[in-house]
């Protein structure tokens, strides 16, 4: 039985969106891993310390023996890691050996600097697999991976891989009776977020909020009276249950992956763009997106009828998965 690793980008994260990503990645890897042994290791915390990477450490030995190692999506490719106090990829050149030959799955990039610095380039070149094709979330991340000297293909985020034409055809086109929204604690705009919420209160019978980020609730209290809003449980299981049990429900919000998860559960979704992730993905994948900076068209969009037609790259996804049907180097 082969040994495998999923580097889990949700463990230790303050953002439940990472749980959505990891759940989707694990689902998509089932046909690759099959019945083989799989463990999860966190990326927000170091796998081992440098002095533990020696004989006698069973975890380090497992990492050396693993057939496949996968990074579970998110903005793992940051441009400047050396002085970041708490990066998504919490490793350095001294303790990165367990990650060697890791394969990216729907990975994105966080453009926290104009260009990737030499140290960060060196670190990713040490850990990423040179034998396999990496799966990128968007075209700009694909180009970044290729600029580092690796092969990559744009598959989109794994949260979208199940949003086939057949699936999307079952998502309602007309406005629902109720709505669930999200806000983003690290991309705040009190005036625009309040404008969005008021628009929802004006257009829906009941307005619900899912707290995806650790500080979303504290931020929400500063911009709105919560008397007219119902807060649902913050766990992914509670969000899942709410979506599955609530009929005639739309999603409108600034959290990209909350919107994609709502679409997985066949809910009509409008995503408000607040950062490069949604902007990088909207044109390629035909997401229904409104720029939060200009909400003048939100009311009319809510009250219009539109179809959900996510242009997932099915051929690219199949090509990326097909490399695991034969030993690396024999494709």
Secondary structure by P-SEA (a helix, b strand, c coil): cbbbbbbccccccccaaaaaaaaaaaaaacccccccbbbbbbcccccccccccccccaaaaaaaaccbbbccccccccccccccccccccccccccccccbbbbcbbbbccccccccaaaaaaaaacccccbbbbbccaaaaaaaaaabbbbbcccccccccccaaaaaacccccccccccccccccccaaaaaaaaaaaaacccbbbbbbcccaaaaaaaacccccccccccccaaaaaaaaaaccbbbbbcccaaaaaaaaaacccbbbbbcccccccccccccccccccccccaaaaaaabbbbbbbbcaaaaaaaaaaccccccccc
